[in-house]
C-alpha cells in the first residue's frame, strides 16, 4: 500500500497547533487537538448568465454540451423551424428544420443530432429529422406517436426516446440505430414534459407530468434492457429539463406542484438527488444541454412570456475572498478607477479628503508609502498604467479639468491635456496607450484615446454614465456600471462599442481590476455596496463580498489578485481601508470530516 510520503512527497509532521501556511492537500497532526488535519480549496457551484438565444421561444429542443450546444424548433409563437448553435459564448443561427414544430425533444451533439416530436402532417406526431452539423434531413418516422417526450444518445445514429403525450400519457421507449426505430421496454411511469439524458444503453428520465395531471418526482434509469425506478427528485415538477448521465446529472426549472415556475436545480450522483444553487430565471418549457452535473446549459422557455435567457452551470469553481490589508496613510474618496499597478505593486493618486488631494501612495503588498505628489490636486479622474509608469487624466478640482500627468516611479510630469475637460470617468490601458471612457456630471458619452503624446476623440459609448468602470486596452476594452444605478456593460473592439450582458446589480462609484477586457472584477459602488462580480468575457457572476461596503473607491489588479482602497461609507467618509482579493480560498478540515 502506498504511503502518504510516496503520494505527496512529504512526511506527516506534528505541530503544536497548525502550520502557518499549509499548502493545498497537506496533511499534519495537531498535537493540541489530537487530530490529523488537512487543507483543501473552497469551491462553489452556481449558474451564471450567458448570452441570449437570438429568438426567444419555449417548447424547444436542445442537445450537446455547455460549450457546444444546439437549440431547435420551439414556439415563438407560432411553431418555428429556427435552429441555433452555441459555441460557449454566442448563439448563431444555422440551417432550419424542414418542419416547423414545438414540444420537441431529441438527442446527440451540436454536429450530430436527432430531433423528434415533429408532425410531418397530416395527423400523427411521429416525425424526426437528423442533423449532420450543417443541415437537417427527414428520417423514418418512429412507431409510437408522441410529442413532448425526452431522449438520450450520443449522435444521429445512436439514441433512445421515451415518454411523451398524444391524447394519452406515453411510457413507450424506442431506440434508433441510424436507419430505423425499434420498440424496447417501456418506462414504469407513463409521463410527458420530462428530462432525459445519457446514452442509448444507459439513460436517465426524471420529473414530468403523470396522470391525472400530477407533477412527478419519479426518476428511472435504463440499462439497455429495462427501466428501474431509483431515488425521487426532492421537488416534483413538469416542463423541466436537464442534462447528464445515469451517474452524474442535473435537473432544473419547470413547473412545481403549486403551478409556479421554479428556479430549483438538483444534482444527481448516481444514487440520490441534492438541491444545489437555483437558476437566476425561474422558467418552464426550457431546453438543456451538458455532459454531467458539473457543467450544464439552460436556455429558452417561458417566464410567463417567451425568453431567450441562457444560463451556464459551473461546479467546483474556486471561491474567492477579500481580506483586510494595511490602510492608506491618508483616507480619501472619489478615486473612481484612478489606480494603477498590481495587488503587490499598486499606485493610488489624487482623491478627495476633502479638499481635492495631490497625494500619491505606493503599495508593496504589505504597506503604503507616500511618494511624489501630483502637480495638480484633483479627484475622480481616469488612471492607467503601472506603479512605475502611470498616467492620470481629467478629474474635478473642483471644476472639471483636462490636465494629464505621467508618473515615472518618483515624480509626476504634466503632458498634453484632454480635449474635453471632465471628471467622474474611468480609465484603462498603459502610460503610452490609454482610454478615457464616459464620465462628467451630468454624464457624457465621450471617449478619448491617448497615444503617448496627444489625446484623440474616438467613437462614443452607447450609454453615457459617470462614476463608471473600465478595463483593458485601447483596442479591446470593457466599460461597466455607472450612475445612476447603471448595470449596462459595453465592449470596445478598437473602432466601436457594443452592448453586452449587464451586471447583476447596477451601481456607480465602483472599483475594478483594469488589466483585460475579458477577465475583470467590479466591486463596491453606490448603496454603499460590498458586492463583487466577475466578468468572463460573456457574463457577470456575483462572488464574495467586500468586508466593508463602500463607494467611490480605488481599484486595480486582476481577478486572481485584486486591490480595493479608500472610498466612502456613511459612518466613515474618506476611508483608508484597503482590501486584497484572492481568486481562491481554502479551509482546514479534520481528517474525519
C-alpha positions as semicolon CSV with decimal commas, in nm:
position;residue;x (nm);y (nm);z (nm)
1;X;0,000;0,000;0,000
2;X;0,129;0,349;-0,088
3;X;0,225;0,580;0,195
4;X;0,134;0,949;0,225
5;X;0,501;1,037;0,167
6;X;0,507;0,833;-0,154
7;X;0,191;1,007;-0,282
8;X;0,261;1,363;-0,169
9;X;0,639;1,360;-0,132
10;X;0,601;1,480;0,229
11;X;0,603;1,320;0,573
12;X;0,310;1,373;0,809
13;X;0,452;1,624;1,058
14;X;0,345;1,702;1,411
15;X;0,255;2,061;1,504
16;X;0,154;2,207;1,837
17;X;-0,147;2,362;1,659
18;X;-0,149;2,414;1,279
19;X;0,130;2,514;1,039
20;X;0,137;2,885;0,950
21;X;0,098;2,842;0,574
22;X;-0,011;2,488;0,486
23;X;-0,018;2,403;0,115
24;X;-0,321;2,258;-0,062
25;X;-0,363;1,890;0,023
26;X;-0,108;1,897;0,306
27;X;-0,179;1,660;0,598
28;X;-0,044;1,719;0,950
29;X;-0,106;1,614;1,308
30;X;-0,235;1,880;1,552
31;X;-0,092;1,773;1,889
32;X;-0,315;2,012;2,088
33;X;-0,641;1,887;1,936
34;X;-0,507;1,530;1,896
35;X;-0,639;1,504;1,540
36;X;-0,499;1,488;1,188
37;X;-0,589;1,788;0,973
38;X;-0,559;1,886;0,607
39;X;-0,614;2,189;0,384
40;X;-0,849;2,191;0,084
41;X;-0,965;2,466;-0,154
42;X;-1,311;2,617;-0,111
43;X;-1,529;2,569;-0,416
44;X;-1,885;2,661;-0,514
45;X;-2,139;2,565;-0,777
46;X;-2,372;2,816;-0,941
47;X;-2,547;2,938;-1,255
48;X;-2,414;3,241;-1,439
49;X;-2,586;3,437;-1,715
50;X;-2,480;3,371;-2,073
51;X;-2,573;3,542;-2,400
52;X;-2,936;3,504;-2,504
53;X;-3,072;3,298;-2,789
54;X;-3,134;3,511;-3,096
55;X;-3,500;3,401;-3,093
56;X;-3,690;3,383;-2,763
57;X;-3,900;3,066;-2,757
58;X;-4,046;2,788;-2,544
59;X;-4,111;2,416;-2,603
60;X;-3,782;2,388;-2,794
61;X;-3,539;2,100;-2,824
62;X;-3,180;2,105;-2,709
63;X;-2,875;1,878;-2,730
64;X;-2,499;1,894;-2,679
65;X;-2,272;2,017;-2,403
66;X;-2,222;2,353;-2,230
67;X;-1,969;2,483;-2,483
68;X;-2,117;2,323;-2,796
69;X;-2,498;2,306;-2,796
70;X;-2,785;2,305;-3,044
71;X;-3,133;2,459;-2,996
72;X;-3,403;2,366;-3,247
73;X;-3,770;2,434;-3,310
74;X;-4,000;2,569;-3,041
75;X;-4,289;2,809;-3,010
76;X;-4,238;3,182;-3,065
77;X;-4,548;3,168;-3,132
78;X;-4,618;3,019;-3,384
79;X;-4,417;2,698;-3,413
80;X;-4,073;2,765;-3,560
81;X;-3,810;2,573;-3,755
82;X;-3,537;2,802;-3,624
83;X;-3,209;2,631;-3,524
84;X;-2,920;2,792;-3,335
85;X;-2,573;2,668;-3,241
86;X;-2,387;2,772;-2,922
87;X;-2,006;2,790;-2,902
88;X;-1,979;2,858;-2,529
89;X;-2,022;3,233;-2,576
90;X;-2,272;3,319;-2,851
91;X;-2,570;3,166;-3,030
92;X;-2,556;3,163;-3,410
93;X;-2,847;3,090;-3,642
94;X;-2,784;2,789;-3,863
95;X;-2,998;2,587;-4,108
96;X;-3,363;2,547;-4,013
97;X;-3,553;2,226;-3,954
98;X;-3,752;2,114;-4,257
99;X;-4,069;2,111;-4,043
100;X;-4,157;2,389;-3,801
101;X;-4,257;2,234;-3,467
102;X;-4,281;2,288;-3,094
103;X;-4,282;2,044;-2,798
104;X;-3,966;1,890;-2,942
105;X;-3,712;1,655;-2,789
106;X;-3,410;1,466;-2,913
107;X;-3,052;1,355;-2,852
108;X;-2,698;1,388;-2,982
109;X;-2,444;1,669;-3,021
110;X;-2,430;2,007;-3,193
111;X;-2,282;1,839;-3,504
112;X;-2,478;1,510;-3,499
113;X;-2,832;1,504;-3,359
114;X;-3,187;1,375;-3,389
115;X;-3,493;1,597;-3,342
116;X;-3,819;1,417;-3,264
117;X;-4,178;1,517;-3,199
118;X;-4,243;1,667;-3,541
119;X;-4,577;1,642;-3,719
120;X;-4,499;1,586;-4,086
121;X;-4,876;1,603;-4,139
122;X;-5,144;1,532;-4,157
123;X;-5,205;1,351;-3,828
124;X;-4,954;1,184;-3,602
125;X;-4,652;1,326;-3,422
126;X;-4,409;1,061;-3,543
127;X;-4,167;1,276;-3,744
128;X;-3,794;1,300;-3,685
129;X;-3,503;1,473;-3,856
130;X;-3,128;1,413;-3,850
131;X;-2,868;1,692;-3,814
132;X;-2,522;1,648;-3,968
133;X;-2,366;1,973;-3,847
134;X;-2,489;2,182;-4,140
135;X;-2,843;2,072;-4,237
136;X;-3,146;1,867;-4,134
137;X;-3,270;1,560;-4,324
138;X;-3,604;1,383;-4,270
139;X;-3,561;1,035;-4,121
140;X;-3,806;0,742;-4,087
141;X;-4,100;0,801;-3,857
142;X;-4,093;0,632;-3,517
143;X;-4,354;0,377;-3,407
144;X;-4,549;0,543;-3,124
145;X;-4,699;0,885;-3,189
146;X;-4,589;1,143;-2,932
147;X;-4,459;1,492;-2,862
148;X;-4,305;1,648;-2,550
149;X;-4,105;1,335;-2,471
150;X;-3,736;1,301;-2,385
151;X;-3,429;1,148;-2,541
152;X;-3,077;1,024;-2,471
153;X;-2,795;0,945;-2,709
154;X;-2,455;1,041;-2,842
155;X;-2,516;1,102;-3,214
156;X;-2,764;1,088;-3,501
157;X;-2,703;0,711;-3,529
158;X;-2,741;0,603;-3,165
159;X;-3,010;0,705;-2,920
160;X;-3,334;0,634;-2,738
161;X;-3,660;0,830;-2,697
162;X;-3,914;0,778;-2,418
163;X;-4,230;0,921;-2,267
164;X;-4,439;1,193;-2,426
165;X;-4,802;1,267;-2,495
166;X;-5,060;1,242;-2,774
167;X;-5,415;1,213;-2,632
168;X;-5,268;0,978;-2,369
169;X;-4,963;0,973;-2,145
170;X;-4,686;0,764;-2,305
171;X;-4,448;0,517;-2,145
172;X;-4,315;0,380;-2,476
173;X;-3,941;0,375;-2,543
174;X;-3,775;0,331;-2,883
175;X;-3,411;0,307;-2,989
176;X;-3,257;0,449;-3,309
177;X;-2,965;0,289;-3,494
178;X;-2,921;0,540;-3,774
179;X;-3,173;0,382;-4,008
180;X;-3,475;0,258;-3,810
181;X;-3,664;0,278;-3,479
182;X;-3,715;-0,028;-3,257
183;X;-3,957;-0,059;-2,965
184;X;-3,793;-0,160;-2,636
185;X;-3,908;-0,197;-2,275
186;X;-4,146;0,072;-2,150
187;X;-4,092;0,325;-1,874
188;X;-4,251;0,221;-1,545
189;X;-4,421;0,562;-1,520
190;X;-4,608;0,699;-1,823
191;X;-4,544;1,074;-1,847
192;X;-4,451;1,372;-2,061
193;X;-4,263;1,703;-2,027
194;X;-3,974;1,525;-1,853
195;X;-3,595;1,538;-1,852
196;X;-3,376;1,285;-2,034
197;X;-3,002;1,223;-2,052
198;X;-2,736;0,963;-2,109
199;X;-2,686;0,715;-2,392
200;X;-2,882;0,452;-2,585
201;X;-2,781;0,185;-2,330
202;X;-2,756;0,395;-2,012
203;X;-3,025;0,663;-1,988
204;X;-3,198;0,863;-1,714
205;X;-3,553;1,008;-1,701
206;X;-3,675;1,245;-1,428
207;X;-3,978;1,456;-1,349
208;X;-4,263;1,526;-1,588
209;X;-4,642;1,505;-1,566
210;X;-4,823;1,179;-1,483
211;X;-5,198;1,104;-1,490
212;X;-5,416;1,277;-1,389
213;X;-5,216;1,600;-1,447
214;X;-4,983;1,547;-1,147
215;X;-4,626;1,677;-1,134
216;X;-4,385;1,392;-1,078
217;X;-4,061;1,343;-0,885
218;X;-4,003;0,991;-1,019
219;X;-3,659;0,906;-1,159
220;X;-3,583;0,599;-1,370
221;X;-3,263;0,466;-1,522
222;X;-3,224;0,244;-1,832
223;X;-2,954;-0,024;-1,858
224;X;-3,009;-0,119;-2,221
225;X;-3,285;-0,371;-2,149
226;X;-3,507;-0,242;-1,866
227;X;-3,609;0,071;-1,673
228;X;-3,561;0,079;-1,294
229;X;-3,709;0,330;-1,052
230;X;-3,442;0,495;-0,837
231;X;-3,444;0,782;-0,586
232;X;-3,701;1,058;-0,647
233;X;-3,630;1,423;-0,708
234;X;-3,666;1,638;-0,397
235;X;-3,912;1,865;-0,582
236;X;-4,174;1,721;-0,816
237;X;-4,215;1,914;-1,141
238;X;-4,312;1,908;-1,509
239;X;-4,188;2,103;-1,810
240;X;-3,844;2,076;-1,652
241;X;-3,525;1,992;-1,831
242;X;-3,175;1,875;-1,750
243;X;-2,866;1,700;-1,875
244;X;-2,614;1,435;-1,784
245;X;-2,580;1,062;-1,737
246;X;-2,709;0,783;-1,514
247;X;-2,434;0,859;-1,262
248;X;-2,399;1,238;-1,293
249;X;-2,692;1,460;-1,395
250;X;-2,876;1,788;-1,337
251;X;-3,246;1,877;-1,337
252;X;-3,355;2,242;-1,346
253;X;-3,655;2,465;-1,392
254;X;-4,007;2,353;-1,469
255;X;-4,346;2,396;-1,307
256;X;-4,375;2,287;-0,946
257;X;-4,675;2,147;-0,752
258;X;-4,824;2,493;-0,696
259;X;-4,807;2,560;-1,073
260;X;-4,536;2,820;-1,007
261;X;-4,235;2,830;-1,237
262;X;-3,936;2,713;-1,040
263;X;-3,568;2,805;-1,023
264;X;-3,480;2,488;-0,833
265;X;-3,181;2,287;-0,951
266;X;-3,094;1,935;-0,836
267;X;-2,775;1,735;-0,884
268;X;-2,768;1,353;-0,925
269;X;-2,466;1,146;-0,815
270;X;-2,591;0,807;-0,928
271;X;-2,787;0,729;-0,613
272;X;-2,954;1,049;-0,482
273;X;-3,065;1,399;-0,581
274;X;-2,930;1,701;-0,390
275;X;-3,067;2,054;-0,414
276;X;-2,800;2,297;-0,532
277;X;-2,798;2,666;-0,631
278;X;-3,104;2,794;-0,816
279;X;-3,138;2,924;-1,169
280;X;-3,139;3,304;-1,187
281;X;-3,454;3,292;-1,404
282;X;-3,745;3,071;-1,299
283;X;-3,899;2,915;-1,609
284;X;-4,059;2,612;-1,767
285;X;-4,072;2,453;-2,114
286;X;-3,699;2,522;-2,145
287;X;-3,422;2,323;-2,311
288;X;-3,098;2,191;-2,167
289;X;-2,756;2,058;-2,265
290;X;-2,450;1,936;-2,079
291;X;-2,223;1,641;-2,016
292;X;-2,282;1,584;-1,643
293;X;-2,361;1,752;-1,310
294;X;-2,052;1,976;-1,327
295;X;-2,143;2,164;-1,646
296;X;-2,489;2,241;-1,780
297;X;-2,667;2,485;-2,009
298;X;-3,027;2,602;-1,962
299;X;-3,185;2,807;-2,242
300;X;-3,518;2,935;-2,367
301;X;-3,854;2,858;-2,209
302;X;-4,123;3,079;-2,065
303;X;-4,137;3,302;-1,757
304;X;-4,493;3,399;-1,849
305;X;-4,359;3,530;-2,177
306;X;-4,107;3,362;-2,402
307;X;-3,743;3,408;-2,310
308;X;-3,410;3,360;-2,482
309;X;-3,225;3,362;-2,149
310;X;-2,923;3,132;-2,131
311;X;-2,753;3,022;-1,809
312;X;-2,434;2,820;-1,762
313;X;-2,381;2,584;-1,467
314;X;-2,035;2,564;-1,316
315;X;-1,947;2,323;-1,037
316;X;-1,641;2,320;-0,814
317;X;-1,528;2,669;-0,912
318;X;-1,275;2,829;-0,673
319;X;-1,422;3,053;-0,405
320;X;-1,251;3,390;-0,388
321;X;-1,238;3,610;-0,078
322;X;-1,143;3,960;0,038
323;X;-0,904;4,011;0,329
324;X;-0,815;4,337;0,502
325;X;-0,475;4,481;0,419
326;X;-0,277;4,775;0,554
327;X;-0,470;5,106;0,535
328;X;-0,375;5,405;0,321
329;X;-0,179;5,670;0,512
330;X;-0,447;5,925;0,417
331;X;-0,812;5,826;0,389
332;X;-0,990;5,963;0,083
333;X;-1,270;5,900;-0,164
334;X;-1,355;5,971;-0,529
335;X;-1,066;5,769;-0,664
336;X;-1,307;5,614;-0,912
337;X;-1,079;5,392;-1,125
338;X;-0,786;5,624;-1,057
339;X;-0,544;5,346;-0,968
340;X;-0,264;5,161;-1,143
341;X;-0,048;4,852;-1,098
342;X;-0,100;4,516;-0,933
343;X;-0,203;4,392;-0,591
344;X;0,158;4,388;-0,471
345;X;0,281;4,692;-0,666
346;X;-0,003;4,945;-0,673
347;X;-0,031;5,321;-0,701
348;X;-0,309;5,539;-0,552
349;X;-0,322;5,903;-0,655
350;X;-0,547;6,203;-0,611
351;X;-0,884;6,175;-0,443
352;X;-1,095;6,383;-0,210
353;X;-1,018;6,424;0,161
354;X;-1,170;6,698;0,122
355;X;-1,038;6,917;-0,035
356;X;-0,904;6,768;-0,357
357;X;-0,579;6,585;-0,297
358;X;-0,246;6,562;-0,480
359;X;-0,124;6,275;-0,261
360;X;0,030;5,968;-0,423
361;X;0,096;5,644;-0,233
362;X;0,269;5,321;-0,332
363;X;0,161;4,977;-0,207
364;X;0,406;4,686;-0,194
365;X;0,159;4,420;-0,087
366;X;0,219;4,496;0,281
367;X;0,209;4,872;0,338
368;X;0,151;5,209;0,171
369;X;0,431;5,467;0,135
370;X;0,389;5,830;0,029
371;X;0,576;5,931;-0,285
372;X;0,582;6,235;-0,516
373;X;0,259;6,440;-0,529
374;X;0,058;6,521;-0,838
375;X;0,125;6,870;-0,979
376;X;-0,249;6,942;-0,970
377;X;-0,467;6,828;-0,681
378;X;-0,789;6,665;-0,808
379;X;-1,027;6,375;-0,775
380;X;-1,240;6,145;-0,990
381;X;-1,007;6,130;-1,288
382;X;-0,909;5,839;-1,508
383;X;-0,598;5,640;-1,439
384;X;-0,393;5,366;-1,604
385;X;-0,052;5,202;-1,614
386;X;0,179;5,054;-1,354
387;X;0,336;5,162;-1,026
388;X;0,645;5,291;-1,208
389;X;0,479;5,411;-1,532
390;X;0,136;5,559;-1,463
391;X;-0,089;5,822;-1,618
392;X;-0,367;6,032;-1,460
393;X;-0,605;6,249;-1,663
394;X;-0,903;6,475;-1,611
395;X;-1,088;6,492;-1,282
396;X;-1,254;6,760;-1,074
397;X;-1,054;7,014;-0,871
398;X;-1,339;7,104;-0,801
399;X;-1,421;7,221;-1,157
400;X;-1,382;6,974;-1,447
401;X;-1,030;6,987;-1,587
402;X;-0,832;6,840;-1,875
403;X;-0,489;6,807;-1,709
404;X;-0,286;6,492;-1,788
405;X;0,017;6,383;-1,586
406;X;0,255;6,087;-1,618
407;X;0,449;5,920;-1,335
408;X;0,797;5,767;-1,366
409;X;0,807;5,591;-1,031
410;X;0,922;5,903;-0,844
411;X;0,755;6,216;-0,977
412;X;0,468;6,342;-1,194
413;X;0,507;6,544;-1,516
414;X;0,234;6,740;-1,695
415;X;0,179;6,642;-2,058
416;X;-0,088;6,720;-2,323
417;X;-0,442;6,793;-2,199
418;X;-0,761;6,606;-2,277
419;X;-0,975;6,765;-2,550
420;X;-1,280;6,778;-2,320
421;X;-1,234;6,866;-1,951
422;X;-1,424;6,618;-1,733
423;X;-1,413;6,406;-1,421
424;X;-1,604;6,109;-1,278
425;X;-1,471;5,899;-1,565
426;X;-1,286;5,570;-1,595
427;X;-0,951;5,499;-1,749
428;X;-0,769;5,190;-1,872
429;X;-0,463;5,095;-2,072
430;X;-0,099;5,193;-2,027
431;X;0,102;5,511;-1,981
432;X;0,151;5,539;-2,357
433;X;-0,180;5,396;-2,483
434;X;-0,484;5,477;-2,269
435;X;-0,860;5,543;-2,286
436;X;-1,074;5,799;-2,101
437;X;-1,426;5,649;-2,100
438;X;-1,753;5,840;-2,047
439;X;-1,779;6,036;-1,718
440;X;-1,856;6,405;-1,642
441;X;-2,153;6,526;-1,441
442;X;-2,410;6,515;-1,596
443;X;-2,291;6,212;-1,789
444;X;-2,119;6,231;-2,127
445;X;-2,070;5,955;-2,383
446;X;-1,732;6,092;-2,498
447;X;-1,428;5,867;-2,527
448;X;-1,071;5,983;-2,587
449;X;-0,760;5,784;-2,675
450;X;-0,401;5,867;-2,568
451;X;-0,109;5,767;-2,793
452;X;0,173;5,876;-2,564
453;X;0,179;6,236;-2,680
454;X;-0,176;6,353;-2,755
455;X;-0,546;6,278;-2,697
456;X;-0,783;6,199;-2,986
457;X;-1,162;6,179;-2,969
458;X;-1,293;5,841;-3,085
459;X;-1,633;5,667;-3,104
460;X;-1,869;5,738;-2,816
461;X;-2,008;5,475;-2,584
462;X;-2,375;5,383;-2,640
463;X;-2,486;5,481;-2,289
464;X;-2,345;5,786;-2,114
465;X;-2,269;5,727;-1,745
466;X;-2,041;5,868;-1,477
467;X;-1,853;5,706;-1,188
468;X;-1,824;5,404;-1,416
469;X;-1,553;5,141;-1,452
470;X;-1,324;5,038;-1,737
471;X;-1,068;4,768;-1,809
472;X;-0,849;4,655;-2,096
473;X;-0,651;4,826;-2,371
474;X;-0,703;5,083;-2,648
475;X;-0,804;4,804;-2,888
476;X;-1,000;4,575;-2,653
477;X;-1,174;4,745;-2,361
478;X;-1,465;4,697;-2,122
479;X;-1,689;4,970;-1,982
480;X;-1,921;4,878;-1,694
481;X;-2,153;5,019;-1,426
482;X;-2,202;5,389;-1,357
483;X;-2,452;5,626;-1,212
484;X;-2,743;5,647;-1,186
485;X;-2,761;5,277;-1,085
486;X;-2,648;5,152;-1,425
487;X;-2,579;4,781;-1,487
488;X;-2,503;4,818;-1,855
489;X;-2,178;4,676;-2,000
490;X;-2,010;4,760;-2,332
491;X;-1,710;4,615;-2,517
492;X;-1,470;4,817;-2,737
493;X;-1,302;4,645;-3,034
494;X;-1,082;4,935;-3,139
495;X;-1,347;5,100;-3,358
496;X;-1,691;5,069;-3,194
497;X;-1,866;4,998;-2,864
498;X;-2,113;4,707;-2,841
499;X;-2,359;4,648;-2,559
500;X;-2,327;4,305;-2,395
501;X;-2,463;4,134;-2,081
502;X;-2,542;4,356;-1,783
503;X;-2,406;4,341;-1,430
504;X;-2,635;4,162;-1,187
505;X;-2,656;4,478;-0,973
506;X;-2,650;4,825;-1,125
507;X;-2,442;5,082;-0,936
508;X;-2,192;5,365;-0,972
509;X;-1,882;5,466;-0,781
510;X;-1,735;5,121;-0,842
511;X;-1,381;4,994;-0,833
512;X;-1,243;4,730;-1,060
513;X;-0,946;4,548;-1,197
514;X;-0,808;4,712;-1,508
515;X;-0,595;4,452;-1,684
516;X;-0,807;4,283;-1,955
517;X;-1,146;4,330;-2,118
518;X;-1,246;3,962;-2,093
519;X;-1,145;3,888;-1,733
520;X;-1,236;4,159;-1,484
521;X;-1,377;4,237;-1,140
522;X;-1,630;4,505;-1,044
523;X;-1,664;4,577;-0,673
524;X;-1,820;4,822;-0,427
525;X;-2,047;5,102;-0,552
526;X;-2,346;5,311;-0,452
527;X;-2,552;5,172;-0,169
528;X;-2,289;5,160;-0,030
529;X;-2,227;4,816;-0,174
530;X;-1,998;4,528;-0,081
531;X;-2,091;4,331;-0,393
532;X;-1,820;4,183;-0,611
533;X;-1,887;4,050;-0,960
534;X;-1,655;3,877;-1,202
535;X;-1,667;3,907;-1,583
536;X;-1,552;3,616;-1,802
537;X;-1,584;3,783;-2,139
538;X;-1,953;3,697;-2,176
539;X;-2,133;3,749;-1,845
540;X;-2,110;3,870;-1,485
541;X;-2,142;3,644;-1,180
542;X;-2,169;3,754;-0,816
543;X;-1,888;3,626;-0,593
544;X;-1,760;3,707;-0,242
545;X;-1,846;4,045;-0,088
546;X;-1,603;4,306;0,040
547;X;-1,570;4,316;0,418
548;X;-1,660;4,688;0,411
549;X;-1,933;4,812;0,178
550;X;-1,840;5,148;0,020
551;X;-1,838;5,354;-0,297
552;X;-1,615;5,593;-0,498
553;X;-1,326;5,355;-0,426
554;X;-0,994;5,295;-0,596
555;X;-0,916;4,963;-0,757
556;X;-0,651;4,776;-0,951
557;X;-0,508;4,427;-1,001
558;X;-0,657;4,115;-1,156
559;X;-0,934;3,860;-1,099
560;X;-0,693;3,639;-0,907
561;X;-0,523;3,919;-0,710
562;X;-0,723;4,241;-0,688
563;X;-0,699;4,551;-0,467
564;X;-0,967;4,789;-0,335
565;X;-0,870;5,101;-0,140
566;X;-1,029;5,410;0,008
567;X;-1,382;5,525;-0,071
568;X;-1,678;5,641;0,133
569;X;-1,913;5,478;0,382
570;X;-2,197;5,657;0,565
571;X;-2,021;5,621;0,901
572;X;-1,664;5,667;0,782
573;X;-1,627;5,913;0,497
574;X;-1,286;5,934;0,333
575;X;-1,196;5,576;0,420
576;X;-0,837;5,450;0,432
577;X;-0,937;5,081;0,432
578;X;-0,754;4,850;0,191
579;X;-0,876;4,503;0,096
580;X;-0,697;4,236;-0,105
581;X;-0,885;3,992;-0,329
582;X;-0,767;3,634;-0,375
583;X;-0,933;3,435;-0,652
584;X;-0,922;3,125;-0,434
585;X;-0,956;3,040;-0,067
586;X;-0,919;2,730;0,146
587;X;-1,045;2,556;0,457
588;X;-0,868;2,345;0,717
589;X;-1,056;2,020;0,778
590;X;-1,024;1,740;1,033
591;X;-0,936;1,407;0,874
592;X;-1,268;1,259;0,987
593;X;-1,475;1,534;0,817
